């Protein structure tokens, strides 16, 4: 076993995935935790699952198949369920000429292969899958067959519950239904006669099953109990958090309760951390953005901001950047609200405004902890902005988020918060603005002819433009999953004078474009031409707040 571990480390050294220092740290951790070295390397962020699975594939002479190359075969999937796929750690890829190709996390386990053979009476060709890819495929093609809310409500007329409403079952069904449908938020909205339950899926609110008005208070009380909130308090807002274990992974939910005219309104933000932290190369960014971002993670000091509206993936991007930082040789710490992902070798602190522990207080304390790299969850006020600027100018690399509509808009926003323009020029090393658009469903996507408006947006080049016609996998919406549109602003010497004098956005934009700056519409155009999303989606999330001349004429 020891020889195998050393061999894995040596091979990753040869491939340039590791350096000697990281390997030594991983081996020490392996001796302490008594876990496989490959698992340790992935958990520490020193290697990706693909790196380790690639070595397994090489040893067995098999292919490593990414999830993006697999499209579920309905006839094969009808033979299995999520439990079988999870138990055998496998997923059927395709049946060709009477031979079944199967992806496995551990193709070298004879017991699991035997169970697969019993289910599928075909000769097998094995391939290697990563665990995270398998989880994604199960979530996409094999949703859990949990009882839906409406099924339970319908059963009330046939089952005998006496005078007791099945509060726990209904509440559990709402939460699981939202998770299995890929929702990011759950809205429980009391009205005079009913209580609406809606899920935000791929950025759009979708109606779920309504609750009887008489049962609403009981369901909300159950949510309060799960979130450790005061069930007797109904006149004031409350914030809490709950955790569920779903598919052997943790799902955290941030709970917000607010009193309204018809009762308490509840919104739960779903934070699914089971998939781990994404790396930069998994965010779908073009190399012209990804390579400069990698260089920024190597900087010794400066302030880098990620901007965009709530729910635009800012935190995911920041963690992808932190995952690229050499945390073995540098001290990395965060101040967040809340801590959404856990990373090894990082010190992560969660603010508690109720006891006076704010971003400002956390950042002040953190600066006495000798950090090299700092993540501040959000810059909201002058004090936090000023402290972040000072930290970035005293030998710290600072990452944070800001609410602005564009990358260039971060400049006036900082000055609005009371930061002197010359300090912005000295400290700011870059701004990434982003939005999330819905992806075209890969199952029902088909090429289409662009309309005159779409052709105008695409500057006459439709590329591989597609649209989803709607299917059972995407709920007939034509979309499934989301992708990020982004624009990266990297100030250089040509912009220094404009930044020092205060943000003249017209002049700043001219200088930025002369230095190669591409706005979000440019990125959207590329993704439409690549068949990833649609013009309609790009315009939905990136429409200007001002009416264009053509829109005004059409009013």
C-alpha positions in Angstrom: 0.0 0.0 0.0 2.8 2.4 0.9 4.5 1.8 -2.5 1.2 2.6 -4.3 0.9 5.9 -2.4 4.5 6.9 -3.2 3.9 6.0 -6.8 0.8 8.1 -7.0 2.7 11.1 -5.5 5.7 10.6 -7.8 3.5 10.4 -10.9 1.6 13.6 -9.9 5.0 15.2 -9.4 6.1 14.2 -12.9 2.9 15.6 -14.4 3.5 18.9 -12.6 0.3 18.7 -10.6 2.2 18.7 -7.3 5.4 20.1 -5.9 7.5 18.3 -3.3 6.3 20.5 -0.5 2.7 19.8 -1.1 3.4 16.1 -1.4 5.1 16.1 2.0 2.2 17.8 3.6 -0.3 15.3 2.0 1.8 12.3 3.2 1.9 13.7 6.8 -1.9 14.1 6.7 -2.3 10.6 5.2 -0.3 9.1 8.1 -2.4 11.0 10.6 -5.8 10.3 9.0 -5.1 6.8 7.6 -6.9 7.6 4.3 -5.8 6.9 0.7 -3.3 9.5 -0.5 -5.4 10.3 -3.6 -8.3 11.1 -1.3 -6.1 13.3 0.9 -4.7 15.2 -2.1 -8.2 16.0 -3.4 -9.5 17.1 0.0 -6.5 19.4 0.5 -7.1 20.9 -3.0 -3.6 19.8 -4.2 -5.0 17.7 -7.0 -8.4 17.4 -8.7 -10.6 14.3 -8.8 -9.8 14.2 -12.5 -6.0 14.1 -11.8 -6.4 11.1 -9.4 -9.0 9.3 -11.6 -6.8 9.8 -14.6 -4.1 7.7 -12.9 -6.6 5.0 -12.1 -7.7 5.0 -15.7 -4.0 4.7 -16.9 -3.3 1.8 -14.5 -6.4 -0.1 -15.7 -6.0 0.8 -19.4 -9.4 2.5 -19.4 -10.8 5.8 -20.6 -11.6 8.6 -18.2 -15.0 9.9 -19.3 -16.2 13.4 -18.2 -19.9 13.9 -17.3 -20.2 16.5 -20.1 -19.6 13.7 -22.7 -22.4 11.6 -21.3 -26.1 12.0 -22.4 -28.5 9.7 -20.6 -30.0 6.9 -22.6 -33.7 6.6 -21.6 -34.0 2.9 -22.2 -30.9 2.1 -20.1 -32.0 4.5 -17.3 -35.4 2.9 -17.1 -33.6 -0.2 -15.8 -32.0 1.5 -12.7 -32.7 4.0 -10.1 -30.6 6.5 -8.1 -30.0 3.9 -5.3 -28.5 1.4 -7.7 -26.2 4.0 -9.3 -25.1 5.2 -5.9 -24.6 1.7 -4.5 -22.6 0.4 -7.5 -20.9 3.8 -8.1 -21.7 3.4 -11.8 -23.7 5.0 -14.6 -24.7 3.4 -18.0 -23.2 5.5 -20.8 -24.4 3.9 -24.1 -25.5 0.5 -25.6 -23.8 0.1 -29.0 -23.9 -3.1 -31.1 -25.0 -5.1 -28.1 -22.2 -3.9 -25.9 -22.8 -1.7 -22.9 -20.4 1.0 -22.0 -20.5 1.8 -18.2 -18.7 4.5 -16.3 -17.5 3.4 -12.8 -15.8 5.2 -9.9 -13.9 2.0 -9.1 -13.8 -0.3 -12.1 -11.5 -2.6 -10.2 -14.1 -3.7 -7.6 -15.3 -7.2 -8.7 -18.4 -7.2 -6.4 -19.7 -4.0 -7.9 -19.0 -5.1 -11.5 -20.9 -8.4 -10.7 -23.9 -6.5 -9.6 -23.9 -4.4 -12.8 -23.7 -7.6 -14.9 -26.7 -9.0 -13.1 -28.7 -5.8 -13.9 -27.5 -5.5 -17.6 -27.2 -8.8 -19.6 -24.7 -7.4 -22.1 -21.0 -7.6 -22.5 -19.4 -4.6 -20.7 -16.8 -2.0 -21.6 -15.8 -0.1 -18.5 -14.7 3.5 -18.2 -13.7 5.6 -15.2 -15.9 8.3 -13.7 -15.1 10.8 -10.9 -17.3 10.8 -7.8 -18.5 14.3 -8.4 -19.4 13.6 -12.0 -21.4 10.5 -10.9 -23.3 12.6 -8.4 -24.0 15.2 -11.1 -25.3 12.5 -13.5 -27.5 11.0 -10.8 -29.0 14.4 -10.0 -29.6 15.1 -13.7 -30.9 11.8 -15.0 -32.0 9.9 -11.9 -34.0 12.2 -9.6 -35.0 10.7 -6.3 -38.6 9.3 -6.3 -39.5 11.1 -3.0 -43.1 11.8 -2.2 -44.1 15.2 -3.6 -46.1 17.6 -1.4 -49.3 17.1 -3.5 -49.1 13.4 -3.1 -49.1 13.7 0.6 -51.9 16.3 0.6 -54.0 14.1 -1.7 -53.6 11.2 0.7 -55.2 13.1 3.5 -58.6 12.2 2.0 -57.8 8.5 2.0 -55.5 8.0 5.0 -56.5 8.3 8.6 -54.5 11.0 10.4 -57.2 12.0 12.9 -57.0 15.7 13.8 -53.2 15.8 13.3 -51.9 17.3 10.0 -48.7 15.5 8.8 -46.5 18.6 9.4 -43.2 16.8 9.5 -43.9 14.8 6.3 -45.1 17.9 4.3 -42.2 20.0 5.5 -39.6 17.3 4.6 -41.3 16.8 1.2 -41.1 20.5 0.4 -37.4 20.7 1.2 -36.4 17.4 -0.6 -38.6 18.3 -3.6 -36.8 21.6 -4.0 -33.3 20.0 -3.6 -34.0 17.3 -6.1 -35.4 19.7 -8.6 -32.2 21.8 -8.4 -33.7 24.8 -6.7 -31.6 27.5 -5.2 -34.4 29.1 -3.1 -37.7 28.1 -1.5 -40.4 30.7 -1.0 -43.3 30.0 1.4 -45.7 32.9 0.9 -48.9 33.1 2.9 -51.9 34.7 1.3 -55.5 35.2 2.5 -56.9 31.8 1.3 -53.8 29.7 0.4 -50.1 29.6 1.0 -48.0 29.6 -2.2 -44.8 27.5 -2.3 -42.4 28.5 -5.1 -38.9 27.3 -6.1 -36.3 29.4 -7.8 -34.8 27.0 -10.4 -32.1 28.3 -12.8 -32.8 31.8 -11.6 -36.6 31.7 -12.4 -39.3 31.3 -9.8 -41.5 28.3 -10.5 -44.8 27.4 -8.9 -44.8 24.3 -6.7 -47.8 22.8 -4.8 -49.8 25.2 -2.6 -50.4 24.5 1.1 -53.8 24.7 2.8 -53.9 28.0 4.7 -54.9 26.3 7.9 -51.7 24.2 7.8 -49.3 27.1 7.1 -48.5 28.1 10.7 -47.7 24.5 11.6 -45.3 24.2 8.6 -43.6 27.5 9.4 -43.2 26.5 13.1 -41.6 23.2 11.9 -39.1 25.2 9.8 -38.3 27.4 12.8 -37.7 24.3 15.0 -35.3 22.9 12.4 -33.5 26.3 12.2 -33.3 26.8 16.0 -35.5 29.9 15.9 -38.1 31.2 18.4 -41.5 29.6 17.4 -43.4 32.0 19.7 -42.0 35.2 17.9 -44.2 36.2 15.0 -43.9 39.9 15.0 -40.2 40.4 14.2 -37.9 39.1 11.4 -35.7 36.1 12.2 -32.7 34.5 10.5 -31.4 31.0 11.0 -29.8 28.0 9.4 -30.6 24.3 9.0 -28.8 21.3 7.6 -30.0 18.2 5.9 -28.2 15.1 4.7 -29.3 14.3 1.2 -27.7 11.6 -1.0 -24.9 11.2 1.5 -24.0 14.9 1.2 -24.7 17.9 3.4 -27.1 20.6 2.2 -27.2 23.8 4.3 -30.1 26.2 4.1 -30.1 29.9 5.1 -33.5 30.7 6.5 -35.1 34.2 6.5 -38.5 34.8 8.1 -40.4 38.1 7.8 -43.8 39.1 9.1 -46.4 40.2 6.5 -50.1 41.1 6.5 -51.2 37.5 5.9 -48.6 35.7 8.1 -44.9 35.0 8.2 -43.1 34.9 4.8 -40.2 32.3 4.7 -37.4 32.2 2.2 -34.8 29.4 2.3 -31.5 29.8 0.4 -30.2 26.3 -0.5 -26.4 26.0 -0.1 -25.5 22.6 -1.6 -21.9 22.0 -0.6 -21.8 18.3 -1.4 -20.2 19.0 -4.8 -17.3 20.8 -3.2 -15.6 23.9 -4.5 -15.3 24.4 -8.2 -11.9 25.2 -9.8 -11.5 28.0 -12.3 -11.3 25.7 -15.2 -14.8 24.3 -14.2 -16.5 27.7 -14.4 -16.6 27.8 -18.2 -14.4 30.9 -18.6 -12.4 31.4 -21.7 -8.6 31.2 -21.4 -8.3 35.0 -22.0 -10.0 35.5 -18.6 -8.8 32.4 -16.7 -5.1 33.0 -17.3 -5.1 36.6 -15.9 -7.1 35.4 -12.9 -4.6 32.7 -12.2 -1.9 35.4 -12.2 -3.9 37.5 -9.8 -3.9 34.7 -7.2 -0.1 34.9 -7.3 0.0 38.6 -6.5 1.4 39.6 -3.1 -1.0 42.5 -2.5 -3.9 44.4 -4.0 -7.7 44.4 -4.0 -9.7 42.2 -6.4 -13.5 42.5 -6.6 -16.2 40.3 -8.0 -19.4 42.2 -8.7 -23.0 41.3 -9.7 -26.5 41.0 -8.2 -27.5 38.6 -5.5 -27.4 35.0 -6.7 -25.0 35.7 -9.6 -22.4 33.2 -8.4 -19.9 35.7 -6.9 -19.1 33.5 -3.9 -18.5 30.5 -6.1 -16.1 32.5 -8.2 -14.2 33.8 -5.2 -13.8 30.3 -3.8 -12.6 29.1 -7.2 -9.9 31.8 -6.9 -9.0 30.8 -3.4 -8.7 27.2 -4.4 -5.9 28.3 -6.8 -3.9 30.1 -4.0 -0.9 28.2 -2.7 -2.3 27.8 0.9 0.7 25.6 1.9 3.1 28.5 1.7 0.7 31.4 2.4 -1.7 32.1 5.2 -5.3 32.3 3.8 -8.2 33.5 5.9 -11.8 34.6 5.3 -14.6 36.6 7.0 -18.0 35.6 5.6 -21.7 35.7 6.2 -22.2 32.7 6.1 -19.4 30.3 5.5 -20.7 28.6 2.4 -17.9 26.2 1.5 -15.2 24.6 3.6 -11.6 24.6 2.2 -8.6 22.8 3.8 -5.8 25.0 5.2 -8.0 28.0 5.3 -9.1 29.8 8.5 -12.8 30.7 8.0 -14.8 33.0 10.3 -18.5 33.7 10.2 -19.8 37.2 11.2 -22.5 37.5 13.8 -24.1 41.0 13.6 -26.3 40.2 16.5 -23.3 40.2 18.9 -21.5 43.0 17.1 -19.2 40.8 15.1 -19.4 42.5 11.7 -17.3 42.3 8.6 -15.4 45.3 9.9 -14.7 43.7 13.3 -13.7 40.5 11.7 -11.3 42.1 9.3 -9.7 44.1 12.1 -9.2 41.0 14.1 -8.0 39.1 11.0 -5.3 41.6 10.2 -3.7 40.8 13.6 -3.5 37.1 12.6 -0.7 37.6 10.1 -2.6 36.7 6.9 -1.2 36.8 3.4 -4.5 36.4 1.5 -7.9 37.6 2.8 -11.5 37.0 1.6 -14.0 39.5 2.9 -17.5 38.2 2.0 -18.9 41.6 1.1 -18.1 45.3 1.1 -21.2 47.1 2.3 -20.1 50.3 3.9 -17.3 52.9 4.1 -15.6 51.3 7.1 -15.3 47.9 5.6 -14.2 49.3 2.2 -11.6 51.5 3.9 -10.2 48.6 5.9 -10.1 46.4 2.8 -8.3 49.1 0.9 -5.8 49.6 3.7 -5.2 45.9 4.0 -4.5 45.6 0.3 -2.0 48.4 0.5 -0.1 46.9 3.4 1.0 43.6 1.9 -2.2 41.6 1.7 -4.0 40.2 -1.3 -7.7 40.9 -0.6 -10.7 39.4 -2.4 -14.2 40.6 -1.9 -17.6 41.3 -3.5 -19.5 44.4 -4.3 -23.0 45.1 -5.7 -22.6 46.9 -9.0 -24.1 46.3 -12.5 -20.7 46.2 -14.3 -17.0 45.8 -13.8 -16.3 49.5 -14.5 -19.2 50.4 -12.1 -17.1 49.3 -9.2 -15.0 52.4 -9.5 -17.8 55.0 -8.8 -19.3 52.6 -6.2 -16.1 52.7 -4.1 -16.0 56.5 -4.3 -19.6 56.6 -3.3 -18.6 54.6 -0.2 -16.2 57.4 0.6 -12.9 56.0 -0.7 -10.6 58.6 -2.2 -10.0 58.1 -6.0 -6.2 58.0 -5.5 -6.6 55.1 -3.0 -8.7 53.2 -5.5 -6.0 53.6 -8.2 -3.3 52.5 -5.8 -5.1 49.4 -4.5 -7.4 48.0 -7.2 -5.9 45.3 -9.3 -9.0 44.0 -11.1 -12.8 43.6 -11.1 -14.8 40.7 -12.5 -18.5 41.3 -13.1 -20.8 38.4 -13.8 -24.4 37.2 -14.3 -25.9 33.7 -14.5 -27.8 32.7 -17.6 -29.8 29.5 -18.2 -28.1 26.8 -20.3 -29.9 25.3 -23.2 -31.0 21.8 -22.2 -28.5 19.4 -23.8 -31.2 16.7 -24.2 -33.6 18.7 -26.4 -31.3 21.3 -28.0 -31.6 21.7 -31.7 -30.2 24.1 -34.3 -32.5 27.0 -35.2 -32.5 29.9 -37.7 -31.9 33.3 -36.0 -34.6 36.0 -36.1 -33.5 39.4 -37.6 -33.2 40.7 -34.0 -31.0 37.8 -32.9 -28.9 38.1 -36.1 -28.3 41.8 -35.3 -27.3 40.9 -31.7 -24.8 38.3 -33.1 -23.3 40.8 -35.5 -24.5 38.6 -38.5 -22.8 35.4 -37.3 -25.1 32.8 -35.7 -22.4 30.2 -35.2 -23.9 27.0 -33.7 -27.0 28.8 -32.3 -29.4 26.4 -30.7 -32.6 26.4 -28.7 -34.3 23.8 -26.5 -37.7 22.6 -27.6 -38.6 21.3 -24.2 -38.5 17.8 -22.7 -39.0 15.9 -19.4 -35.4 16.6 -18.3 -35.9 20.3 -18.4 -39.5 20.5 -17.4 -40.4 21.6 -20.9 -38.6 24.9 -20.4 -35.8 24.2 -22.9 -33.2 25.2 -20.3 -31.3 23.1 -17.7 -28.5 24.4 -15.5 -26.7 27.8 -15.7 -23.6 29.3 -17.1 -21.8 32.5 -16.2 -21.4 35.6 -18.4 -18.5 37.8 -17.2 -16.4 40.8 -18.0 -12.9 41.3 -16.6 -11.5 44.8 -16.0 -7.8 45.0 -15.3 -6.6 48.6 -14.9 -3.2 49.5 -16.3 -0.9 52.5 -16.5 -2.9 54.1 -19.3 -5.9 54.4 -16.9 -4.0 55.6 -13.8 -4.6 59.3 -14.3 -8.4 58.9 -15.0 -8.7 56.7 -11.8 -6.8 59.2 -9.7 -8.9 62.1 -10.8 -12.2 60.3 -10.2 -14.1 57.9 -12.3 -15.0 59.4 -15.7 -16.7 56.2 -16.9 -16.9 57.3 -20.5 -13.2 58.0 -20.7 -12.4 54.9 -18.6 -14.4 52.7 -20.8 -12.6 54.0 -23.9 -9.2 53.4 -22.3 -10.3 49.9 -21.1 -11.5 48.9 -24.6 -8.3 50.1 -26.1 -6.5 47.8 -23.7 -8.6 44.8 -24.7 -11.6 45.0 -22.3 -14.6 43.0 -23.6 -18.0 43.7 -22.0 -20.6 41.1 -20.9 -22.5 41.3 -24.2 -19.4 40.1 -26.0 -19.2 37.1 -23.7 -22.9 36.5 -24.2 -22.5 36.6 -27.9 -19.8 34.0 -27.8 -22.0 31.7 -25.6 -24.9 32.0 -28.0 -22.7 31.3 -31.0 -21.4 28.2 -29.1 -24.9 26.9 -28.5 -24.7 27.3 -24.7 -27.5 29.8 -24.2 -29.9 32.1 -26.1 -30.0 35.8 -27.1 -33.2 36.0 -25.0 -31.4 34.8 -21.9 -28.4 37.2 -22.4 -30.7 40.1 -22.8 -32.8 39.1 -19.8 -29.9 39.3 -17.4 -27.9 42.0 -19.0 -30.4 44.5 -20.3 -29.5 48.1 -19.6 -31.6 50.0 -17.0 -32.1 52.7 -19.5 -34.3 52.4 -22.6 -32.6 52.3 -25.9 -33.7 54.6 -28.7 -35.3 51.7 -30.5 -37.2 50.6 -27.3 -38.4 54.1 -26.7 -39.7 54.3 -30.3 -41.6 51.0 -29.8 -43.4 52.2 -26.7 
